[in-house]
Amino acid sequence: MSQQIMELVEKSSLKEEAPQFEIGDLVDVHTKILEGDKERIQVFSGTVIARAGSGTRETFTVRRIVAGEGVERKFPIHSPRIAKVEVKRSSVVRRAKLYFLRDRIGKAVRLKERRRS
């Protein structure tokens, strides 16, 4: 009973068009940032290394290298703060989680590109 009530409550906060992307894709995540009374869009680009959860609690993790350091950031898929997720490039992967990329440096981080037809 309580599970059904939770589903009804969550259904109202789901996005109608959730962004379509897969693990291993190179994406630009456009996030709305509030600075005082102004709102602007900040872009975080990197590789999707994980997806977790379901429903309103579904998140994805994006990893990129900044000044030689790896930076990871988790985003909720259905958050109103996410303006859009733009797929730049798709890669061929055989894993659901790409945590092995954390140990790699330089050119070893590259993934093989998936050809779209």
Sequence and secondary structure as in RCSB ss.txt:
>XXXX:A:sequence
MSQQIMELVEKSSLKEEAPQFEIGDLVDVHTKILEGDKERIQVFSGTVIARAGSGTRETFTVRRIVAGEGVERKF
PIHSPRIAKVEVKRSSVVRRAKLYFLRDRIGKAVRLKERRRS
>XXXX:A:secstr
 HHHHHHHHHHTTS SS     TT EEEEEEEEEETTEEEEEEEEEEEEEEE  GGG EEEEEEEETTEEEEEEE
ETT TTEEEEEEEE B  S S  GGGGG  GGGG   B    
